[in-house]
């Protein structure tokens, strides 16, 4: 929990506070747990707390890490174009691939955390992520080539 929040926020003190608040909310809402993966439930609470923190502080969510991780070294001219390009490319993917890449690169979950949420193994998530990144690259290349010809 702390590791996820520290990676996403870049602030260990904030991550510590949000981890504590996550467990306070869990204790208050224990009756609200409807079964399934406890890890997924905990990470969802932590994620929502972090989003609420960003909304209160009006901090922008940066897609640069997603671009660097998925599109390689391509330099796109401006941030708005980059965001549109990534989001459009994600919409071209199968829903499962889109959700996996969103969890890993936009929401910052580790493969281990995604595996816990999905009730599968870390290795399975790594393989699925490899395939999803390949699909992203293919769609991105096709989209980029299509824009050069028009």
The 8 nearest C-alpha neighbors of each residue, nearest first, counted from 0:
[[1, 3, 2, 4, 18, 42, 45, 41],
 [0, 2, 4, 3, 18, 14, 5, 15],
 [3, 1, 5, 0, 4, 6, 14, 7],
 [2, 4, 6, 0, 1, 5, 7, 108],
 [3, 5, 14, 7, 1, 6, 2, 8],
 [6, 4, 14, 2, 11, 8, 9, 3],
 [7, 5, 3, 9, 4, 8, 2, 107],
 [8, 6, 4, 5, 9, 107, 3, 106],
 [7, 9, 10, 5, 6, 4, 14, 13],
 [10, 8, 5, 6, 7, 11, 4, 14],
 [9, 11, 8, 13, 12, 5, 14, 6],
 [10, 12, 14, 5, 13, 15, 9, 8],
 [13, 11, 15, 14, 10, 16, 5, 17],
 [14, 12, 16, 10, 15, 11, 17, 8],
 [15, 13, 5, 11, 4, 17, 12, 16],
 [14, 16, 12, 18, 13, 17, 11, 19],
 [17, 15, 13, 19, 14, 18, 20, 12],
 [16, 18, 20, 14, 19, 15, 21, 13],
 [19, 17, 21, 15, 20, 16, 1, 14],
 [18, 20, 16, 17, 22, 21, 15, 23],
 [19, 21, 17, 23, 22, 18, 24, 16],
 [22, 20, 18, 24, 19, 23, 45, 17],
 [21, 23, 25, 24, 19, 20, 26, 18],
 [22, 24, 20, 26, 25, 21, 27, 19],
 [25, 23, 27, 21, 22, 26, 28, 20],
 [24, 26, 22, 28, 23, 27, 29, 21],
 [27, 25, 23, 24, 29, 28, 22, 21],
 [28, 26, 24, 25, 29, 23, 30, 22],
 [29, 27, 31, 25, 30, 26, 24, 32],
 [28, 30, 31, 26, 25, 32, 27, 24],
 [29, 31, 28, 32, 33, 27, 26, 25],
 [32, 30, 28, 29, 33, 25, 27, 34],
 [33, 31, 30, 29, 34, 28, 40, 37],
 [34, 32, 31, 35, 30, 29, 40, 36],
 [35, 33, 32, 36, 37, 40, 31, 30],
 [34, 36, 37, 33, 39, 40, 32, 116],
 [35, 37, 39, 38, 116, 40, 34, 115],
 [36, 38, 40, 39, 41, 35, 34, 116],
 [39, 37, 41, 36, 40, 42, 115, 116],
 [38, 40, 116, 42, 36, 37, 41, 43],
 [39, 41, 37, 43, 38, 42, 36, 44],
 [42, 40, 38, 44, 43, 39, 37, 45],
 [43, 41, 45, 39, 44, 40, 46, 38],
 [44, 42, 46, 40, 45, 41, 39, 47],
 [43, 45, 47, 41, 42, 46, 21, 48],
 [46, 44, 42, 48, 43, 47, 21, 41],
 [47, 45, 43, 49, 48, 44, 42, 50],
 [46, 48, 50, 44, 49, 45, 43, 51],
 [49, 47, 51, 45, 46, 50, 52, 44],
 [48, 50, 52, 46, 51, 47, 45, 53],
 [51, 49, 47, 53, 52, 48, 54, 46],
 [50, 52, 48, 54, 49, 53, 47, 55],
 [51, 53, 49, 55, 50, 54, 48, 56],
 [54, 52, 56, 50, 58, 55, 51, 57],
 [53, 55, 57, 51, 56, 52, 50, 58],
 [54, 56, 52, 53, 57, 51, 58, 50],
 [55, 57, 53, 54, 58, 52, 51, 59],
 [58, 56, 54, 53, 55, 59, 52, 60],
 [57, 59, 53, 56, 60, 54, 55, 52],
 [60, 58, 61, 57, 53, 54, 56, 62],
 [59, 61, 58, 62, 53, 105, 63, 57],
 [60, 62, 63, 59, 64, 65, 105, 82],
 [61, 63, 65, 64, 66, 82, 60, 105],
 [64, 62, 66, 65, 61, 67, 78, 81],
 [65, 63, 67, 66, 62, 68, 61, 104],
 [64, 66, 68, 62, 63, 104, 67, 69],
 [67, 65, 63, 70, 69, 64, 68, 62],
 [68, 66, 64, 71, 65, 69, 70, 63],
 [67, 69, 65, 66, 64, 71, 70, 104],
 [70, 68, 66, 67, 71, 65, 132, 136],
 [69, 71, 66, 67, 68, 73, 136, 72],
 [72, 70, 67, 73, 69, 68, 66, 136],
 [71, 73, 74, 70, 67, 66, 68, 69],
 [74, 72, 71, 75, 70, 67, 66, 76],
 [73, 75, 72, 76, 71, 77, 81, 70],
 [76, 74, 77, 81, 73, 80, 78, 84],
 [75, 77, 74, 80, 78, 81, 79, 73],
 [76, 78, 80, 79, 75, 81, 82, 74],
 [77, 79, 81, 80, 82, 76, 75, 63],
 [80, 78, 82, 81, 77, 83, 84, 76],
 [81, 79, 83, 77, 78, 82, 84, 76],
 [80, 82, 78, 84, 79, 83, 75, 85],
 [83, 81, 79, 85, 84, 80, 86, 78],
 [82, 84, 80, 86, 81, 85, 87, 79],
 [83, 85, 81, 87, 82, 86, 80, 88],
 [86, 84, 88, 82, 87, 83, 89, 81],
 [85, 87, 89, 83, 88, 84, 82, 90],
 [86, 88, 90, 84, 89, 85, 83, 91],
 [87, 89, 85, 91, 90, 86, 139, 84],
 [88, 90, 86, 91, 87, 92, 97, 85],
 [91, 89, 87, 88, 92, 86, 97, 93],
 [90, 92, 88, 89, 87, 93, 138, 135],
 [93, 91, 89, 90, 97, 96, 94, 135],
 [92, 94, 96, 95, 97, 91, 90, 89],
 [95, 93, 97, 96, 98, 92, 90, 99],
 [94, 96, 98, 97, 93, 99, 92, 131],
 [97, 95, 131, 99, 93, 98, 94, 92],
 [96, 98, 94, 100, 95, 99, 89, 92],
 [99, 97, 101, 95, 96, 100, 94, 102],
 [98, 100, 96, 102, 101, 97, 95, 103],
 [101, 99, 103, 97, 102, 98, 104, 96],
 [100, 102, 105, 98, 99, 104, 103, 97],
 [103, 101, 106, 99, 100, 108, 104, 105],
 [102, 104, 108, 107, 100, 101, 106, 105],
 [105, 103, 107, 65, 101, 100, 106, 102],
 [106, 104, 101, 107, 102, 103, 65, 62],
 [105, 107, 102, 104, 108, 103, 101, 7],
 [108, 106, 103, 104, 105, 7, 102, 109],
 [107, 109, 103, 102, 106, 112, 3, 113],
 [110, 108, 112, 111, 103, 113, 107, 3],
 [109, 111, 113, 112, 121, 124, 114, 125],
 [110, 112, 121, 114, 109, 113, 115, 120],
 [111, 113, 115, 109, 114, 110, 108, 116],
 [114, 112, 116, 110, 115, 111, 117, 109],
 [113, 115, 119, 111, 117, 121, 120, 112],
 [114, 116, 118, 112, 113, 117, 38, 111],
 [117, 115, 39, 113, 114, 118, 36, 38],
 [116, 118, 114, 115, 119, 113, 36, 39],
 [117, 119, 115, 116, 114, 120, 36, 113],
 [120, 118, 114, 117, 115, 123, 121, 124],
 [121, 119, 123, 122, 114, 124, 118, 115],
 [120, 122, 111, 124, 114, 123, 110, 125],
 [123, 121, 125, 120, 124, 126, 110, 114],
 [124, 122, 126, 120, 125, 121, 127, 119],
 [123, 125, 127, 121, 122, 126, 110, 128],
 [126, 124, 122, 128, 123, 127, 129, 121],
 [127, 125, 129, 123, 128, 124, 122, 130],
 [126, 128, 124, 130, 129, 125, 131, 123],
 [129, 127, 131, 125, 126, 130, 124, 132],
 [130, 128, 126, 132, 127, 131, 125, 133],
 [129, 131, 133, 127, 128, 132, 134, 126],
 [130, 132, 128, 96, 134, 133, 129, 127],
 [133, 131, 135, 129, 134, 130, 128, 136],
 [132, 134, 130, 136, 135, 131, 129, 137],
 [133, 135, 131, 137, 132, 136, 138, 130],
 [136, 134, 132, 138, 133, 137, 139, 131],
 [135, 137, 139, 133, 134, 138, 140, 132],
 [138, 136, 134, 140, 139, 135, 141, 133],
 [137, 139, 141, 135, 140, 136, 142, 88],
 [138, 140, 136, 142, 141, 137, 88, 135],
 [141, 139, 143, 137, 142, 138, 136, 144],
 [142, 140, 138, 144, 143, 139, 145, 137],
 [141, 143, 139, 145, 140, 144, 138, 146],
 [142, 144, 140, 146, 145, 141, 139, 147],
 [145, 143, 141, 147, 146, 142, 140, 148],
 [144, 146, 142, 143, 148, 147, 141, 149],
 [145, 147, 143, 149, 144, 148, 142, 141],
 [148, 146, 144, 145, 149, 143, 142, 141],
 [147, 149, 145, 146, 144, 143, 142, 141],
 [148, 146, 147, 145, 144, 143, 142, 141]]
